Amino acid sequence: MGTHDKIVVLGLVGQFPLAGMAWQLVHHLVGFRQLGFNVYYIEQTGTVLYDPRVKSRVNDCAYSVHFIAETMRRIGLEDRWAYHDGLTGQWHGLSERCIQELFTSALCVVNLCGASDPKVLTFPPRGKLLYLETDPVLSQIRLAQGDAATIEFLDAHDVHVTYGENLGEDDCPIPLSHFAWRKTRPPVVLDLWSARFDPACSRFTTISTWRNVGKDLSFRGETYLWSKHANWLTVADQPQRTSQQFELAVGIDSPEDLAVFQRIFLHNGWALTDPLSVSQDMEVYREYIQGSRGEFTVSKDIVVRTRSGWFSDRSVCYLAAGKPVVTQETGFSKYVPVGRGLFAFSTKDEARAALEEINGDYLVHAHAAREIAREYFSAEKALRKLLHDAGL
């Protein structure tokens, strides 16, 4: 490769120093590296950081910088990252001169999760700036409503890619407008997830949020919630409907929400675990998934009722670990096969039937889960197609 073999990924790992965010980034960085690129991570958001240890926003970036450095060290990129402290203006990691050279010479800058507003970047990229949307529907509705800030933000990018694989289709009420949207899926590096086909694992688990606020939207007479809590409540009695054991690691900040959650879910037989103990470290997160029987989970209302086609990057980790997944239908079953290793449900009866099917021949479904990850979500395939679709 020549001078344009570099790809820079912008992200949110320092802003939200949690294992799920770190694994999402790692699958992109390692995936691009497997395709032969020199990869770098830069974080410049200009926003206040969240410290999961105190469940609050903080001004000190020391914990976040350490978390980024440790994440990059684990994948052999300890000298290929930089974090910009928006309060002090200081760069951590790579020098400012190196960062400027990167933005000048990189083939592509991938704005993962739309982490950075192009206006805040110290050095505008000379290569293509690619917006990679991992949480679809919100921006598409705002575009359809003519929201000026959304249009301005997205217009600053050269390529627009979304995880909403079914957006703009006849059975989805959300249009794709203003830009030539490409579609992709969450990538996973299978080499990082050794499969554990172990029938002795007893619990279906997941790591989830409960209530998200501030992004609910109304569109064409429908109000969509940017939250999972309502969908979780619909399956709260699932342990009463099956002999299967369940465990939840759910982050809840509100004491009122926590009281309601514990009363309902403990009453129905769920095992509850501290989400921070699972999510603070990448290796612990991986071991938690590998020690599960499978994943049972729901999705945000906004991606379910719109049939957006979104699929969870966390669920892909379960599949890669050889763990069958039972998850709420978002329209993804049009693009990824279900019924063997992966199941989509819309009703409680469908969820119960899926669990019974898996437990009837567990090892068959466990091996099928791994093969789905390999065939439909491998980073090599997903990221090669992403770059091809982006004209790169």
C-alpha positions as CSV (number, residue, x, y, z in Angstrom):
1,M,0.0,0.0,0.0
2,G,1.0,3.6,-0.6
3,T,0.6,6.7,1.4
4,H,-3.2,6.5,1.6
5,D,-3.4,3.2,3.4
6,K,-4.5,4.7,6.7
7,I,-8.0,4.7,8.2
8,V,-8.9,6.8,11.2
9,V,-11.8,5.9,13.4
10,L,-13.5,8.5,15.5
11,G,-15.5,7.2,18.5
12,L,-17.0,7.5,22.0
13,V,-15.0,5.1,24.1
14,G,-13.6,7.9,26.3
15,Q,-17.0,9.6,26.7
16,F,-18.6,6.2,27.7
17,P,-15.8,4.0,29.0
18,L,-17.7,0.7,29.1
19,A,-16.8,-2.7,27.6
20,G,-19.7,-2.7,25.1
21,M,-18.5,0.5,23.5
22,A,-14.9,-0.7,23.6
23,W,-15.8,-4.0,21.8
24,Q,-17.8,-2.1,19.2
25,L,-14.7,0.0,18.4
26,V,-12.3,-2.9,18.6
27,H,-14.3,-4.9,16.0
28,H,-13.9,-2.0,13.6
29,L,-10.3,-1.3,14.2
30,V,-9.2,-4.9,14.1
31,G,-11.4,-5.6,11.1
32,F,-9.9,-2.7,9.1
33,R,-6.5,-3.9,10.1
34,Q,-7.3,-7.4,8.9
35,L,-8.1,-5.9,5.5
36,G,-4.6,-4.5,5.4
37,F,-5.0,-0.9,6.6
38,N,-3.0,1.0,9.1
39,V,-5.7,2.0,11.7
40,Y,-5.8,4.7,14.3
41,Y,-8.3,5.8,16.9
42,I,-9.0,9.5,17.6
43,E,-11.5,10.9,20.0
44,Q,-12.5,14.5,19.9
45,T,-16.1,15.2,20.8
46,G,-16.0,18.3,23.0
47,T,-18.5,16.8,25.4
48,V,-18.4,16.1,29.1
49,L,-17.4,12.5,30.0
50,Y,-19.4,9.9,31.8
51,D,-17.8,8.0,34.6
52,P,-19.6,4.7,35.2
53,R,-18.0,4.3,38.6
54,V,-20.0,7.2,40.0
55,K,-22.8,7.1,37.4
56,S,-22.3,10.8,36.6
57,R,-20.7,13.2,34.3
58,V,-17.2,14.3,35.3
59,N,-14.6,16.9,34.3
60,D,-11.5,14.8,34.9
61,C,-10.5,12.7,31.9
62,A,-7.9,10.5,33.7
63,Y,-10.1,7.4,33.9
64,S,-11.3,7.7,30.3
65,V,-7.7,8.2,29.0
66,H,-6.6,5.1,30.9
67,F,-9.6,3.1,29.6
68,I,-8.7,4.1,26.0
69,A,-5.1,3.3,26.4
70,E,-5.9,-0.2,27.9
71,T,-8.3,-0.9,25.1
72,M,-5.8,-0.1,22.5
73,R,-3.0,-2.0,24.2
74,R,-5.1,-5.2,24.2
75,I,-5.2,-5.2,20.4
76,G,-1.6,-4.1,19.8
77,L,-2.4,-0.5,18.9
78,E,-1.0,1.2,22.0
79,D,0.8,3.8,20.0
80,R,-2.0,4.6,17.6
81,W,-4.6,6.6,19.5
82,A,-5.3,10.1,20.8
83,Y,-7.9,11.7,23.0
84,H,-8.6,15.4,23.1
85,D,-9.6,16.9,26.4
86,G,-12.2,19.5,25.5
87,L,-11.9,21.4,28.8
88,T,-8.1,21.9,28.7
89,G,-7.4,21.6,25.0
90,Q,-4.7,19.0,25.7
91,W,-4.1,16.0,23.5
92,H,-3.3,12.6,25.1
93,G,-1.6,9.8,23.3
94,L,-0.4,10.8,19.8
95,S,1.1,14.3,19.4
96,E,-0.8,17.1,17.7
97,R,1.7,17.0,14.9
98,C,1.0,13.3,14.3
99,I,-2.7,13.8,14.4
100,Q,-2.5,16.6,11.8
101,E,-0.5,14.3,9.5
102,L,-3.0,11.5,10.0
103,F,-6.0,13.6,9.0
104,T,-4.0,14.9,6.0
105,S,-3.0,11.5,4.7
106,A,-5.8,9.1,5.7
107,L,-7.8,7.5,3.0
108,C,-10.9,7.7,5.1
109,V,-12.0,8.9,8.5
110,V,-14.9,6.8,9.9
111,N,-17.1,8.8,12.3
112,L,-18.4,5.8,14.3
113,C,-21.7,6.5,16.0
114,G,-21.5,10.0,14.6
115,A,-19.1,10.6,17.6
116,S,-17.6,13.9,16.4
117,D,-19.2,16.9,15.0
118,P,-17.0,17.8,12.0
119,K,-17.1,21.4,13.1
120,V,-15.2,20.5,16.3
121,L,-12.4,18.6,14.7
122,T,-9.1,20.4,15.0
123,F,-7.9,19.1,11.6
124,P,-10.5,18.6,8.8
125,P,-9.8,15.3,7.0
126,R,-8.6,15.4,3.4
127,G,-9.9,11.9,2.6
128,K,-13.5,10.9,2.8
129,L,-15.4,11.5,6.0
130,L,-17.8,8.6,6.5
131,Y,-20.7,8.8,8.9
132,L,-21.4,5.4,10.4
133,E,-24.7,5.3,12.2
134,T,-25.1,2.6,14.7
135,D,-28.5,3.8,16.2
136,P,-30.8,4.4,13.2
137,V,-34.2,6.1,12.8
138,L,-33.5,9.3,14.8
139,S,-31.6,11.1,12.2
140,Q,-33.8,9.8,9.4
141,I,-36.9,11.2,11.1
142,R,-35.2,14.5,11.7
143,L,-34.2,14.7,8.1
144,A,-37.7,14.1,7.0
145,Q,-38.9,16.8,9.3
146,G,-36.3,19.3,7.8
147,D,-34.3,19.7,11.0
148,A,-31.6,22.2,10.1
149,A,-29.0,21.0,12.6
150,T,-29.3,17.4,11.5
151,I,-29.0,18.4,7.8
152,E,-25.9,20.6,8.6
153,F,-24.2,17.8,10.6
154,L,-24.8,15.1,8.0
155,D,-24.0,17.3,5.1
156,A,-20.5,17.7,6.4
157,H,-19.8,14.0,5.6
158,D,-19.0,12.5,2.2
159,V,-20.6,9.1,2.8
160,H,-23.6,8.1,4.9
161,V,-24.0,4.5,6.3
162,T,-26.6,3.1,8.7
163,Y,-27.3,-0.1,10.6
164,G,-30.9,0.4,9.7
165,E,-30.9,-2.2,7.0
166,N,-34.6,-2.0,6.3
167,L,-35.0,1.8,6.3
168,G,-36.7,3.1,3.2
169,E,-38.3,-0.2,2.3
170,D,-42.1,-0.7,1.7
171,D,-42.7,-2.3,5.1
172,C,-40.8,0.5,7.0
173,P,-42.5,3.9,7.6
174,I,-39.2,5.7,7.9
175,P,-37.9,7.2,4.6
176,L,-34.3,7.6,3.5
177,S,-33.8,11.2,2.2
178,H,-31.3,13.9,1.5
179,F,-28.3,11.6,1.1
180,A,-27.3,8.4,-0.7
181,W,-27.6,6.1,2.3
182,R,-25.7,2.9,2.3
183,K,-26.5,0.1,4.7
184,T,-24.4,-2.2,6.8
185,R,-24.4,-4.5,9.9
186,P,-22.3,-4.6,13.1
187,P,-19.0,-6.4,12.4
188,V,-17.4,-9.0,14.7
189,V,-13.9,-10.4,14.7
190,L,-14.4,-14.1,15.3
191,D,-10.8,-14.6,16.3
192,L,-11.5,-12.5,19.4
193,W,-14.4,-14.7,20.5
194,S,-13.6,-18.4,21.0
195,A,-16.8,-20.4,20.9
196,R,-17.9,-22.3,24.0
197,F,-20.5,-24.9,23.0
198,D,-21.4,-25.8,26.6
199,P,-24.9,-27.3,27.4
200,A,-24.1,-26.9,31.1
201,C,-24.4,-23.1,30.9
202,S,-27.8,-22.5,32.5
203,R,-28.9,-18.9,32.0
204,F,-30.0,-16.8,29.1
205,T,-28.5,-13.4,29.8
206,T,-28.1,-9.9,28.4
207,I,-26.5,-6.6,29.2
208,S,-28.9,-3.8,28.6
209,T,-30.1,-0.3,29.4
210,W,-33.5,0.4,30.9
211,R,-34.8,3.9,30.3
212,N,-33.3,6.4,27.8
213,V,-34.7,9.9,27.8
214,G,-34.6,12.9,25.6
215,K,-34.8,11.4,22.1
216,D,-38.4,10.2,21.8
217,L,-39.9,11.4,18.5
218,S,-43.3,11.8,16.9
219,F,-43.6,11.1,13.2
220,R,-46.7,10.8,11.0
221,G,-49.0,10.4,13.9
222,E,-46.8,7.9,15.8
223,T,-44.7,8.5,18.9
224,Y,-41.6,6.3,19.1
225,L,-39.7,5.8,22.3
226,W,-35.9,5.9,22.4
227,S,-36.0,3.3,25.2
228,K,-36.2,-0.4,26.0
229,H,-38.1,-0.3,29.3
230,A,-41.6,-0.6,27.9
231,N,-40.5,-3.7,25.9
232,W,-38.8,-5.2,28.8
233,L,-42.0,-5.0,30.8
234,T,-43.9,-7.0,28.2
235,V,-41.6,-10.0,28.7
236,A,-41.2,-9.7,32.5
237,D,-43.3,-12.9,33.1
238,Q,-41.2,-15.0,30.7
239,P,-39.6,-17.1,33.5
240,Q,-43.2,-18.1,34.5
241,R,-43.9,-19.3,31.0
242,T,-40.9,-21.6,30.6
243,S,-38.4,-23.7,32.7
244,Q,-35.6,-21.6,31.3
245,Q,-33.5,-19.5,33.7
246,F,-32.8,-15.8,32.9
247,E,-30.4,-13.2,34.2
248,L,-30.3,-9.5,33.5
249,A,-27.5,-7.0,33.9
250,V,-29.4,-3.8,33.4
251,G,-28.2,-0.3,34.1
252,I,-30.8,1.8,36.0
253,D,-29.9,5.2,37.5
254,S,-33.3,6.3,38.8
255,P,-34.2,5.0,42.3
256,E,-37.9,5.0,41.3
257,D,-37.2,2.9,38.2
258,L,-34.9,0.6,40.1
259,A,-37.6,-0.1,42.7
260,V,-40.2,-0.9,40.1
261,F,-37.8,-3.0,38.1
262,Q,-36.6,-5.1,41.0
263,R,-40.2,-5.6,42.3
264,I,-41.5,-6.9,39.0
265,F,-38.5,-8.9,37.7
266,L,-37.5,-10.5,41.0
267,H,-41.1,-11.4,41.6
268,N,-41.2,-13.2,38.2
269,G,-38.0,-15.1,38.9
270,W,-35.3,-13.2,37.1
271,A,-31.7,-13.3,38.4
272,L,-30.3,-9.8,38.5
273,T,-26.6,-8.8,38.3
274,D,-24.7,-5.6,38.7
275,P,-24.2,-4.2,35.2
276,L,-21.1,-2.3,36.1
277,S,-19.4,-5.5,37.3
278,V,-20.0,-7.0,33.9
279,S,-19.4,-3.9,31.8
280,Q,-16.4,-2.2,33.3
281,D,-13.8,-4.5,31.8
282,M,-13.6,-6.0,28.3
283,E,-12.4,-9.4,29.4
284,V,-15.1,-9.7,32.1
285,Y,-17.7,-8.7,29.5
286,R,-16.5,-11.4,27.1
287,E,-16.4,-14.1,29.8
288,Y,-19.9,-13.2,30.9
289,I,-21.2,-13.8,27.4
290,Q,-19.1,-16.9,26.9
291,G,-20.5,-18.3,30.2
292,S,-24.1,-17.7,29.2
293,R,-26.4,-20.3,27.7
294,G,-27.6,-17.7,25.2
295,E,-29.0,-14.2,24.9
296,F,-32.6,-13.2,25.6
297,T,-33.3,-9.5,25.0
298,V,-35.5,-6.8,23.7
299,S,-34.8,-3.7,21.6
300,K,-35.7,0.0,21.7
301,D,-39.3,0.8,20.7
302,I,-38.0,3.1,18.0
303,V,-36.2,0.4,16.1
304,V,-38.9,-2.3,16.7
305,R,-42.1,-0.6,15.6
306,T,-40.5,1.0,12.6
307,R,-39.1,-2.3,11.4
308,S,-35.8,-0.6,10.9
309,G,-33.8,-3.7,10.3
310,W,-31.4,-2.8,13.1
311,F,-29.4,-5.6,14.8
312,S,-27.4,-5.3,18.0
313,D,-23.6,-5.4,18.1
314,R,-23.8,-7.1,21.5
315,S,-26.0,-9.8,20.1
316,V,-23.4,-10.4,17.4
317,C,-20.9,-11.1,20.2
318,Y,-23.2,-13.7,21.7
319,L,-23.5,-15.4,18.2
320,A,-19.7,-15.3,17.7
321,A,-19.3,-17.0,21.1
322,G,-21.6,-19.9,20.0
323,K,-24.5,-18.6,22.1
324,P,-28.0,-18.8,20.5
325,V,-29.9,-15.5,20.5
326,V,-33.6,-14.8,21.0
327,T,-34.2,-11.2,20.3
328,Q,-37.1,-8.9,19.4
329,E,-37.9,-8.6,15.7
330,T,-36.9,-5.3,14.1
331,G,-37.2,-6.4,10.5
332,F,-33.7,-7.9,10.6
333,S,-35.1,-11.4,9.7
334,K,-35.5,-10.2,6.1
335,Y,-31.7,-10.1,5.8
336,V,-30.3,-12.6,8.3
337,P,-31.8,-16.2,8.6
338,V,-33.7,-17.0,11.8
339,G,-35.0,-20.3,13.2
340,R,-31.6,-21.9,13.8
341,G,-29.2,-20.3,16.3
342,L,-31.0,-17.0,16.0
343,F,-34.7,-16.3,16.6
344,A,-36.8,-13.1,16.2
345,F,-39.9,-12.7,18.3
346,S,-42.8,-10.3,18.3
347,T,-45.0,-12.0,21.0
348,K,-44.4,-13.7,24.3
349,D,-45.5,-17.0,22.8
350,E,-43.0,-16.7,20.0
351,A,-40.3,-16.0,22.5
352,R,-41.2,-19.1,24.6
353,A,-41.4,-21.3,21.5
354,A,-37.9,-20.1,20.4
355,L,-36.4,-21.0,23.8
356,E,-38.1,-24.4,23.7
357,E,-36.7,-25.0,20.2
358,I,-33.2,-24.1,21.3
359,N,-33.3,-26.2,24.4
360,G,-34.6,-29.2,22.5
361,D,-31.3,-29.4,20.6
362,Y,-29.0,-27.0,22.2
363,L,-25.7,-27.9,20.5
364,V,-27.2,-27.7,17.0
365,H,-28.3,-24.1,17.7
366,A,-25.1,-23.2,19.4
367,H,-23.0,-24.2,16.4
368,A,-25.6,-22.5,14.1
369,A,-25.1,-19.3,16.1
370,R,-21.4,-19.3,15.4
371,E,-22.0,-19.9,11.7
372,I,-24.4,-17.0,11.5
373,A,-21.8,-14.7,13.0
374,R,-19.2,-16.0,10.5
375,E,-21.5,-15.8,7.4
376,Y,-23.4,-12.6,8.1
377,F,-21.4,-10.5,10.5
378,S,-17.7,-11.2,10.1
379,A,-15.7,-8.0,10.1
380,E,-13.8,-9.0,7.0
381,K,-17.0,-9.3,5.0
382,A,-18.9,-6.4,6.5
383,L,-16.1,-3.8,6.4
384,R,-14.9,-4.8,2.9
385,K,-18.5,-4.2,1.7
386,L,-18.7,-1.0,3.7
387,L,-15.6,0.4,2.0
388,H,-16.7,-0.8,-1.4
389,D,-20.1,0.8,-1.1
390,A,-18.4,4.0,0.0
391,G,-16.4,4.1,-3.2
392,L,-13.1,3.2,-1.4
